[in-house]
Structures are given as C-alpha cells and as structure tokens.
Amino acid sequence: MEEDSVPTSDEFDGARSCRPSVTSAFSAPRVIGLFLLLLAVLHGLYQAERRLLDGQLVDLPYTRFVTLAAEGLGNILLPFDIERRGDVTLGTHPNATHDPTSADYVGNTTVVIRGGCNGIEALLLMLAGVLALPAPWAMRLRVLACNLPILFALNLLRILALLYTMARHPGWIDVAHDQIAQGVMIIVVLLLWIRHVDRVRALHATVRA
C-alpha cells in the first residue's frame, strides 16, 4: 500500500517546475468543479460504450476478468465451492448431503456480475478524484497504481460477501447489496482520496515555503 511519507524529491521538483500554476490551482471550488466534470465525462464514455458497442470494448472484457478472479478467490476463501456459469455469472454448488434446514446447507445460488457489481464506477470515482487535484503526474500515476488494485480487490470481496449472503442468509441480501456493500465501496474511495488530498496539500505547502 501507499506509504504515509512526505512527497518525494521528484514530486517536489515536478511541483517547483510549475510553481506558479500549481500553487494557485489548489482551491476547493476548482477541484470540485473539475472532479464533477471529469466524472461526468468518464461515466458518459462508459455508458456510451455499453449502449453503442454493447460493452464489447471495455465493459464485458473487464467484467469477464472480474468474474474469473472472483471465482478463483471464492474457491479459496468461501466455505463452499463456486463456479462460473457463463461469462459474467457465478453460482454455488448445491450441497445435497446436508439438510436444507441446517446451517451448512448451500442451495443453488447465482450472482450476475454486471453494471455496478463489476466495480468500474468505483474506479472511475478514484480516477476522476485523482486527476482533479493539481499534482505532478508522477504522484498521480503512483496513487492510481496503488489505489485502483485496492479497489479491484475490495470489489472481489464484496462480490463474494454477497454470494455468501445469498447462499447462507438470503433474507439479508437486499440490505447487504443496496446499503452495506455499496456504502463500503464509497467510503473506501473517499478515504483513499482524502489521503491523497492531504499529500497534495503538503506538497503545495512545501512549494510555497
């Protein structure tokens, strides 16, 4: 994970090379406005790709990869076997050796990974948030290289948690999916972005000194 160290000398050099623009560009209204603009553009491009190209360029290949990764991780972490059923669907193996009323019983459960379940929206939030902040490109790229895999892994855990909930506690699936799982993703994106904001502020304060 990204270290809580002060910005590196390369970042300081990059900031000093554009000192007049960097120090004046860090303002909340500007950052918020640019963030909203970038998010709208990224989200619009993503939705256009899904609708005009049927997701063949980005959405479906990425979702297939998420499904494959979730299957592999799930068969390691979950107390029951899961399998892919098609490109974007995960399912559990019915456990016929247990009583359906027992805590160990697993029925035939299926999760379709599309739309918000593939985690792309969280990646777009982080991408827009990082690009909206006036920082050297070396810092931006390093933050994205660190944070995007974290969000990818967290989304895999979210998918597995939902599959587990559907298999063992189906009555809780609506709360788990609509409130807990999505809320956790948003909170983690926000925390990672705030951490990046603090480092950018420290960089700008050093440049002004």
Summary of the structure (lengths in Angstrom):
residues: 209
radius of gyration: 20.9
end to end distance: 28.8
largest distance: 70.9
contacts: 605
relative contact order: 0.15
helix: 71%
strand: 5%
